[in-house]
Amino acid sequence: MPSAFIYLGILLVVTIVWFMLLKRPVYEAILISLIILLTVTGNWGNVGIYINDALSTSLLYSMTAFVAMSIILTKTKIIDSCVAIILSLLGRISGGAGYVAVIASAFMGALSGSGPGNVMATGTLTIPAMKKSGFPAHLAANVESNASYMGNMIPPSSNIIAAMGAFAALYPNSGMSEGQFWIVLWGIAFWFILQRLLMVFGFCKYYKVKPMAKEDLPSFKETFKHGWQGLLLPVIILLPFVLDYAFKNNFFTDRLGSAGAGYLSKSLLIFIPGIAVIFCCIIAKDKKIVTPHSIAKMFANGVKTIAPAIGVCLIGYIIGALFADLNVSEELYTFIAGINMGKFGLVLFICVFTCVLGMVIPGSSLVVMFGPMFITSLASVGVNPVLAAAMLPCICGVMCGITPPLGLGMYAGMTIAESDFSKTFKNNLWWVGAQFVLQVLVLMGWLPILGL
């Protein structure tokens, strides 16, 4: 048996015992796993190198910027006003509250970068609205949680940054810009948003869900008047990447050179969160929230939100550096290639593999530690490597959020909906199954993807 499986087994066992059985934070489990792995492999002498490699990764700072941005978005209530506008428009149709939950939560989840946090933020609006229009509590919880976790695979979520890093490390001369990569991610996200909308439609027919009552609908005129500026936020965040995709090979390259255009593309991840935060501060209704003192206090109180997320990523990068030193990815790739499963078999295997790992390991850590191996393995059987990299946030980040026992999104939705665990769990299996099937269809290349 390859030693890579022993190291992976250590990681899984420690995470299961520490996180699931002892109910301790997942970042502690990952840290303890690192300590044990360093001890077992005798690599304590190289720990400084691994830490330096992790801290030298610019993507880590981009993740920090996006997580910090999510705090500002939540505290200034910009997200709430956008959800209210969408609800005023779609709440009038049968099952409209469910469609609102899918569209608004997917979009807001991409901006906030936190699956459970987005469930708690947008779910306080969408889940009661769904229940009032006839959604069973367990269905309302799952619609919201499964929609919210799509944010992990939709730019500008910080979860996709690690996937771009994995691709860039394997194909440094590909010429793939940030904008081009994000266009592919949006193309993939289209199918998963459509899948969830169709499932809401089917469940609404089954449960005979009605439109929201008129008295429960927010006024479009009033919500638009007070929240229209928030609708400009996605333009501010997404437009630079669209321009980078459309004009990098002519406009920017002609004026800045290929190197300059490349650096401009990479810098987008750093400065766009700052611009978005400045915009939020400008349009915030309550200026007392965005004074320097209030913002400093906001971030101080948000350390508990930022530190665990970034800590898991940092430790994940350190373990990734250790695994690279131990040739773990190469061993796993050699083992998988030796089985000779073919394209469909390998796609199925990796989707199952990430689903199982995602039950106990955060998706961002999976991408960091095993992303290069997944991309290399899939590319070896004919999967477009860009598609393989762009699907990493989906098969890792989304699945870990919706699949019990680590499916924190489901538990967050249950809390708001006050739904029965057994009913919620059984209904959630339909959503997990549909997610899995669509992942296979996309990776097999059976669906057209924008940007490819």
N, C-alpha and C positions, 0 to 999 in steps of 0.2 A: 504493500500500500504506500503511495507517495506520501512523503512527510508533510506535504501541503495539507492533506486531509487531517493530520494530527493537529497542526496549528489551527486549522479552521474549527476542528472539534473543540479545542480549548476555548476558542472565542465564543462558540455557541453555548457550551456548558456553563461557563462563567456568567454569561449574559442571562441565561435562563435562571440560574440559581440566584444571582444577585438582584436582577430586575423583577423577575416574575414571582419567585418564591419569597424572597426577603423584602420585596416591595421597595427597593432602594432606587434612586435616580439612575437612568440609563447611562449618563456620563460617568458615573462611578463604576459601573460594570465594564465599560469600555476601557477605563483607566486601569482597573485591576487586571483586565485581560492583557493589556500592554505590559504591565509589570511581570505577569506570569510568563508571557511569551519571551520577554527579554531574559528572564531567568532560565527558562528551559533551553533556549537557543544559545545562551552564553554570549549575548551581544550587548551587555551593559557597557562595554567599552566604547561602543559606537553610538550610544544614546544621544550624545551631544550632536553628532552629525545628523541623526534622524530629526531631532528637534529643529536644527538649523534649516534642514530641507523643508520642513513643514512651515516654519515661520517665513521662509523666503518665497513661499507661494503667494503670488499677488491675488489669486482667486480667493484666498482666505479673507483678505481685506475687503474684497468686493462683497463677499457674503455678509461681513460685518456691516457694511454700508447699507445693504438692503434690509437687514434685520432692524437696524436703527431707524431706517425710513418707515418701516411698518409700525413702529411705536408712535411716530408723529401722525401717521395716517389714522391710526385708531383713536388717539387722544383728541385730535381736532375734529372728529366726527365727520370727516369728508366722506368716508365710506358709507356711513349711515344715510347721508343725503342722496347719494347715488342709488342706493338700494330702494329708497322711498320713491324716487322717480320711476325706476323700472317697475316697481310694484303698482304704481298708479296706472301704468300702461297695460301690463299683462294680467293684472289681478281680475280684470273684467271677463276673461274667458274661462271655460271649464278647466279646472286644475291649474289656473293661472299662477297661483301662489307657488306651485311646484316648479313651473318653468322659470319663475323669478328666482327661486332658490338655485336652480342650475346655472343660469346665466350670471346672476349677480355674485354668487359664491365662487364660481370658477374665476371670474374676473378679479374679484376682491382677494381671493386666495393667492392669485399670482402676484398681486401688489404687496400683500402682507407677508407672504412667505411662511406663514404658520398655519398648518392644517387645523389643529385643535383650536388655536386662537381665532381663526376665521369662523369656525363653527360657532364658537361662543359669541363672536361679534355680530355676524350677519344672522346667525340662527335665532337670536333673540327677537328678530323681526320676522323672519320667514317661517320658522316652525309654528309659532302661534297662528300666523296667517293661514298656513296649510291646515292646521287642526280645525280652525273655524270654518273652513270651506269643505270639510268632510274627509280629509286625509286621516287615516288611523295614526295614532301616535308613533307606532313603530316605523311606519312608512315615512312619516315626516322626518323622523330622526335620521333615517338612512338616505333620504333624498339630499338633505342638507350636508351630511358628513361626506357622502360620495362626491358631491359637487365641490365642496370646499377643498378636498384633497387633490382635485385636478389642478389647483394652483401650484402644486409641486412640479408640474410638467409644463406649465405655461409661462413664458417669459413675461415679466422680468424676475420671476422667482429666483431666489438665491440657490435653489436646489439644482438648477440647470447649469450653473457655473462650473461645478465639478465635472460635469459631463463634457463640456467644451474643453476643459483642461486635459481630460483623459484622451480626447481625440487629438488635441494639439500635440501632446507628448508622443503619440504614435505616428502622426503625420505632420511633422513640423513644416514641411514644404508644400502642403496641400493648397495653400492660397485661400483657404476657407476663412471668411471674415465673420466677425460676431453677428453682423446683420444677416448674412446668408444662413448661418446656423440657426438663428432665431426664426427666420422665415420657415425653415423646415419644421421647427418646433410648433409653430402656429398651425402649419399644415397638418401635423399629427393631432394636435389638440382639437381641430375641427371635428374629426371622426369620433373622438371620445365625448365631446360635448353633444354631438348628434345622438350618440348611443344613449346617453343619459336622458336626453329630451324624449326619445322614443320610449324608453322604459317608463318615464313619468306618464306619458300618454297611455301606455298599456295598463299601468296600475290604476290610473284615473278611470279608465273604462271598467276595470274589474271592480273597483270600489264605488263606482258611480259618484265620483267627486263633482261638486258643483262650483260655479264661479264664486268669488268672494262676495259677501253681502255689501251692498252699496255703502252702508254706514261704516264699514270697516276699511273701505278704500281711501287712501290718502288722495287729496286733490292734486291733479297733475299741475294745475296752474300755480298752486301754492308751493308744491315741492320743487317745480322747475324754477320758480322765481327765487327761492332760497338756496337751491343746490346746483344750478346750471354750471357754475364755475367749476364744480368738482368733476364734471364730465370732460373738462379739458385736460385733466390729469393723465389719462391714458395717452392722449396725443403727445403731451410733453415727454412722457416716458418712452413711448414706442416709436415716435416719428424719427428720432436719430438713427435707430436701427434699420428702419425702412429706407432712409436716405443712404445709409452705409451700404445696404444690400443693392440698391438701385444704381448708385453712382460711384462705388469704390473703384471699379475697373476703368472708368474714364475720367470723370470730373476730379475726384480726389487724387487718383494716381497721377494724372497729368500735372497737377499743381504741387503735390507733395512728394511725388515719387512713390515707388512701391513700398519702400520702408516706412515713409511718413504716413502713407495711407494705412499700413498695417498697425502702426502705433496709435493712430487716431481711432481705429476700430477697437483696439484693446482698451483704450482709455475710457470708452463709453461706460463700461461697468463701474468705473470709479466715480465719475462726476455726475452722472444722471441721477443717482439717488439724492445727491446734494441739491440739484436743481429742483427736483420734485419736492423736497422738504421746504425749500425757500418759497415755492409756489403755494404750498399748503399754509405756510405761515402768513403769506400775503392775503389769502382768501378766507382765512379762519374768521368766523363770526365773532368769537370771543377772543379779543386780542390779549386778554390777561393770560390765556393759556400759552401763548407763544412769546412771552417776554424771555429775555436771556435767562433770568432766574428760574422761571417756570420750566423752560426747556431743560436746563441743567438738572432740576429736580425730577423732571420726567424721565431723563435717562438714568438718573441715580436709582429711581424706583424701578426702572426697566432692566436693571442689571440682572435680576433673577430670570428675566426672559432672554436677554442676549447671551449671558455667560454660558448657560447649559447648551444652547444651540451651537454657538461657536466653539465651545469646549469639545463637544462631540466631534465636530469637523476637524479641529486641530489634532485631537488624539487619533482620529481616523487617518489623517495625513501622516502622522508619525508611524502608525501601524502599517500604512501603505509603504512608507520608506523602508521599514523593517522587512516587510514581505518582498519588496523589490530586491533587497540584499539577499534574501533567502531563496529568491527565484520561485516564489509561490505561484505567481501567475503563469510562469512558463511550465511548471510542473502540472498545474491544472489543465493548461492548454494541451500539453502533450498527452495527458490522460484522456481528455475528452476527444482529441483528434484520433487517438488509438482505438476508440470504440467504433468510429466510423458510422455515426448515426445518420448521416445525410443531412440535408438542409432542414427538412421538416422536423426530423427527430431532434436535431440540435436546438432549433428554435423552441420546440416544446420543452426540452430538458432545461434550458436556461430560464424559461418563464416559470417552470415549476421550482427550479433551484432558487431563484430570487424571491419567489412567493414564500417558500419555506424559511429562507434566511430573514426575510422581511418581517416574519412573525416575532423575531427577537432582536434584530439589529436595525437601527435607524437607516432609512433609505440613503441619506447623504453619506453615511459611513460605507455603505455597500458600494456606492458609485466610486468613492475615493479608493477603497481597498481593492475592488475587483473589476472596476470599469474597464481598464485596459485589456484584461483577460477576456471579458465578455465581448468587447469590440473585435479583438483579434480572432476569437473563436468563430464569431458570426461571419466575419469577413472571409474566413477561410472556406466557408461553404457557399459563398456567393451573395451574402447579404451586403448591401451598400454600407460601407463603414460609417458614412455620415448618418444614415438612417439608424444604424446600430447605436451610435453615440447619442443621437437625439432621443432614442427610446429609453435610455438608461434612467432618466428621472421618472419615467412612466412605470417601467417594470420593477424599479427599486423604490422610489419615493412614494408613488401613489399606492402601490400594493401593500407596503408596510403600514400605511395609514388606515387602510380600510379592512385589513385582514386581522382578525383576532389571533392571538391575545394582545399583540401590540397595537391593535387598531384603535388608537386613541380617539380618532374622529367619531367612531361609533359610540364610544362611551360619553363623549362630550355632547353628541346629539341626544342620547338617551337622557342625560341630565336635564336638558332643557325641555324635551318632549314629555318627560316623566313616563317613558314607555317601559313595557315589560321586557326583561332581558331575553327571555326565550323567544318571544315573537320578533324582537328586533334582530336577534342573531340569525334566526331562520330566514327572515326577509333579506338580511345583508348578504346571505350566500348567493342570492340571485344577482346582486350587484357585483360581487367578487367574480362569479362565474362569467358574467358578461364582459367584465374588464379583462379577464384572462383570455377569452376567445378573441376579442378584438386585438389584444397585444399580438397574438399569433398571426392574425390576418395582416396586420401592418408589417411585422417583421418579415413575413413571407413575400412581401411586395405585391400582395393581391389588391391593394387599394392605392389609388393615385395620391401622392403627397406633394403639396405645393413646395416648390424650391428644389425638387430632385429631378 
